């Protein structure tokens, strides 16, 4: 039986980097296109951070964290 194949460090680093970049882009896309929930922080009179923006970023960053942990725990 052959041992499991392990990706090189640079490949794992690339995957992790893409996961965090993708998570950030997802959060920004949600924040730019939706107004879900109440405003929790007013940036200007016409712009603010909604609760849905925080939830989207939180979910996306938890997924990126799991990808990071899995990539470096093998």
C-alpha angles and dihedrals in degrees: 000000000000121000116249115275113248124206117239120258093253092053091049090048090051092050092049092047091050090049092055093043090049091048091052093047090049092051092048092048091052092046093049097048107035141052099200116167133349123323109261098179128026111213096176133346091277102029132062147146114264127206089246090058090056092048092049093050092045094052093044093049093047089054090049090049091052090050089051094049093047093046094054100035096065 
